[in-house]
Amino acid sequence: MSGSTPTVRASTPPSPFLYLVSDRCIVVSWIVAISTGTMSVLGLPQSPTHPFTVAGAAAGFLSAGYMFWALYFGLAACSRLARQRGLPSLGWSWTSAGCLRAIALGWAFSLFALMYAVLGGGIYHFLRRWWLLAHGQQPPFLRAW
């Protein structure tokens, strides 16, 4: 048997579901979702106006968990957009009118970023990250710390 040629097995690619528990950013997002959902449920029994129900606890856990989970991915994308594209030139911001303009633009961008993240941007950037990892590419956002 020493003269036989060795056979080389083709390696199978890892399961795409493995990245849901091995990628650092995705794991941190699960921790964010679970911890904020748990804090939401722990605050329910202290509410004097609403009685504690299992349905209310489940709804509170899912809504708070989703909101902060989506903010984790969506706000990172919005901040990257602001850094890459640059916020509009504030111009004469040393005057009171320029300062008010900067404050108004900051509030408008913050409101847009929050709505974008919660209303689908967080899901999009999570799926995009998972897709790129599963296909052997390094995502351009939420890189190594």
N, C-alpha and C positions, 0 to 999 in steps of 0.2 A: 504494500500500500504506500510505500514511501515514494514511489515513482509517479503516483497519480497527481493530476493537477488539482489545485484547490478550487473549490467553487466559491464564487462571490455572491452573496445574497444581496438583493436590492433592499436598501433600507426603506422602510415605510415612513412616510412623513408623520410627524406627531399629530395627534387629534387637535382640531381647532378649539375644542372645548377645554383643552389643557391650559390655554392662555387665560381662561377665565379665573383660574386659581394660581397661575404662575407669574403673570405680568404684575409688576409692582403697582403701577398706577391703577389697574383694574381692581386689584385686591384692596387698595386704599379706598377706592370708590365703594366697595361693598361694606367696608368698615364704617365709612361715613353714613351710608344708607341705614345700616343696622343700628348704629349708635343714635342717630337722630330720631329714627322711628321708635326706639326704645325709650328715649327721653320724652317723646310725645305721649307714649302710653303711660309712663310713670306719672305724668302730670294730670292725667284724667281723673283719678280718684279724688284729687284735691279741688276739683271744680265744684262750686256750690250750686251751679245752675243746671248742670247736666248729670244725670245719673250714669254710673259706669255700666256699660254694656259691652259684650264681646264684639258686636258689630261695630260699635263706636271705637273700640280699641284697635280693631283690625283696620278700619278706615283711617284712623289717626296715624297708625304705624306706616301704612302704605303711602299716604299723602305726604307726611313729613319726610319719610325716607326717600321717596321719589323726588321731592322738591330739592333737597340738599344734594342728592346724587346727581340730578340733572345740572344743578348749579356747579358742581365739581367739574364736569366736562364742558359745559357751555360757557362759563365765565373764563375758563382757560383759553378757549378759542377766541372769545371777544377781546381779551387782553392781548393775545398774539396778533389779532387783526389791528388793534390800535398801535402796537409797537411797529409792525411791519409797514403799514400804510401811513402811519403818523397821524396824529389828530390834526385837525385843521389849524393852520397858523392862527394863533390868538391875537397877533398884532398888538398894538398899543395897549397891552394888558396892565400897564402901570397906572392907567387912568381908572376912574371909577366905572366908566362905561365898559371898558375892556375887562375889568374884573367881573362885572355883572355878566358880561357875555361868556366869560370862561366858566363861571358858576352854572349858567344856564346850559351850556354845551355839556358840561360834566354831568349834570342831572339827567339831561336827555339821553346821553350815551349810557349812563347807568341803568336807567329805566328800560332802554332798548335791550341792553345786555341781559338783564334779569328776565324780561319777557321772552327773549330768544332762547335762553337756556331752558326755561321751564316748559315752553310750548313746543319743544321738539328738537332744539339745537343740541341739548345734552344727549338725547338718544342718538342723533345723527353722528356726533363725534365719538360716542362710545362704540357704535357699530363700525365706524370708519377705522378706529384704532384696532378693533378686534379683527376686522377684515385684513388690514395691512399686516398685522402680526401673523395671522394664519397663512398668509401667502409669502412669508419670508422677507417682508420689508419693514424698515424701521419707521414708525410713524413720526411725522415732523412736529408733533405737539406733545406736551407732557413728557418730555424726555427725561433722562436720568437726572437724579437730584444732585 
